[in-house]
Amino acid sequence: MSATKRLFGTNGVRGVVGETMTPELVLGIGAALGTVRRGRIAVGRDTRTSGEALAHAVKAGLLMVGCDVVDLGVLPTPALQYVVRRHFDGGAVITASHNPPEYNGVKIIDADGTEMGDEDTVRVEDLYFSGGAGAVSWDRVGSEAEAPHMIEEYIRGIVGHFPEQIGAGMTVVVDPGSGPASITTPLILSRMGCRVHTINAQMDGTFPGRLPEPTPEGLQGLSEMVVSLGADFGVAHDGDADRAVFVDEKGRYVEENREFALVADYVCKQSKGVVVTPVSTSRLVEDVAAQNGCTIDYTPVGSIYVARRMLQLIGEGIEVAFGGEGNGGLIYPDHQFCRDGGMTAAMMVAVLAARGGERLSSAADGLPAYHLIKDKIRIPDPAALVAAVDAGFPNDAKERIDGLKIVREDVWALVRASGTEPMVRILVESADAAVAESLHREIRQAIGMP
């Protein structure tokens, strides 16, 4: 068996449709998945124009190896994960998450609702490359059913977590980015008692309002709408709605680590234990956890590593309070073990309700200040660049949980190869902007870049 993944990156397989992402590839992945996870498999997709064709391909692969398929239609990835955990032996989602419209991809979901772990993913890949996922005989081919109504179970599951009408008196603007959250998040917040307005809430795989990645620049329309309506906050999702990001009532983008810290503060006040998060997350989250009597456990970058570490700790009898990434992808162990943008939108209502009417801007501004630099360098050989940085800092304390993390008392830097693109990502953070900028310059000098 292969030691490392060849097709799957940090979050599934992705590529440009018609180039690296083809029906033939997806059919083969479906057949391999169905061979590794026999039984009843749920399939869903986001709103991309290529989604229907690729969904048919993955279903064909599953059916031909004898799996029964239930098509859940267009829905957020966490909605499919929620349903899989309760009813199915596995799942497949056709999505490229935050990538541009010409991309699509496949995420494969295990029976517990998490993205499949590395070991079983490598088994799927090996079957794909070896052609070992053979078709069954005519009398053992699987059957297909449709169940778009199952999305309602997910909506009810989130709303049921909170006191009835907890959002009464709040006005919220939702920007699903023309993705599948168009049919979930507005309904969730409405049922919680919020007055909900929407922008970019028509499902459209050409993404006419903004690109699937919810960037501060792309959310200008949301910000303007929040301010003009006097709303309490705005929430936006990526292409498959496993993440949520926010703008405050002044229309200002809430940096995702500050979002994480606000929700962690709320959760840790109620549940003590470990907060699990990747090495890329701000020290701000560690500060907030410590203030509430919780500890941090660091993982490699990627929600699957966070989710599986949470499950591992719970299996060892250790209390886990919360988990997530500093990109708006938060994981609630009493809900499900995957990033869930719909749940995070709902949670922000609860956060503000618990603060007795405090505005989101005040809550976010009240957190300790950190200066975070995000840099990325496109390069054909990311590993060589990471090695060059390693060699350039011989005397610093280093962690190698994922990539290379340089750790000093007042600053840290993470240099790691992207799991989805040929590039190196560099993060540098300090409470002192000048200290962060100094280490960032040192790193770029070590690799011969200005």
Disulfide bonds with the S-S distance in Angstrom:
none
